[in-house]
Amino acid sequence: MPAPTSSASSVSPSALPPLLRLRDETFDPANLGAYNLYLLASPARLQVAVADVERRKFVVLEDYQLPLGGVPALATQHDFLGLRGWNAVRLAVTGRAFTLLPAPLFRAGDEAATLRLHHTPTPTEVVRHTTHPGLELVNVFAADATLAEWLTATYGATGRLLHHTSALLAGLVHQRGAASPRRLYLNPGPQELTLVVLGQHLEYCNVFPCTTAEDVVYYTILVMQELALDPDQDDVTVWGELTPDSAVFSLLRTYVRNVHFGTRPGNVQYSYRLNDVFEYRYFDLFSLHFA
């Protein structure tokens, strides 16, 4: 579906044509201390959101194909990405190079050794970790070293690097509540599918490579079988890069009876400018507000 484009007259647009640009008229780049900046980076895309801290309201949503040189190159052509002075900056990276482990088993300094059981970091990667106090988990992950250095150089101590599964889990915990039933959650992204099973505790979280509708259905059914979920009985909630008339969703409904789209994280507001975007889109980006 073609992405709507809108920008407030008080801010100059990026030099690069966006896939999506929605900005509330109240957004004031001259007062960045009033806002949090949230970034979700995949190998070819950057999603951007800005939240007004005092009003707890999202006032900017943008989506870009990354140019050669990635996020740092895009920032040099963007009107506010390279600016300092934000209240907080959170940058999440996608990818399969992550592992979750119980917080009591984690020891600071063991990040590389822990991740090496699942992924061998390359010379161009750094290994970091973030904690999930609500789930008593630690997420150890690899990220592009150049991107991590850019984050620190641009935003200093204000910038925080994390894996996108941390944002997704934070959003799920925030939205579900304590008494929510055991459920499978799907979040398809660019060339990837994140699957989460959450009941009273986190039971499963993994990222699979996906390029076709058949891939999405295969991994969904595989995880349901492994965790004794019934495609005819159990609910499946979907966010992410889908449309109701897409081949992926149509095929998924053939094999899973109770599949439906999720909604945006609650307890925050969204500018009317975002009304043109499906509510199940950008869930992990918005969930950075709670990570």
Protein Blocks (a to p, Z undefined) as FASTA:
>chain_A
ZZdddddfkbccdfbdcfbdcddfklcfklmmlpccdddddfkbccdddddfklopafbd
cdddddehijmlmmmmpcklmpghifbdcdddedjbdcdddfklpcghilmmmmmmmocc
dfkbccdddddfknopacdddddfklmmmmmmmnmmmbccddfklmmmmmmmmmnommbc
cdddddddehiacdddddfbcfbdcddddfbfklmmmmmmmmmmmnopafklpccddehj
ddfkbmklmmmmmmmmbgcdddddehiacdfklmmpcfkgoklmmmmmmZZ
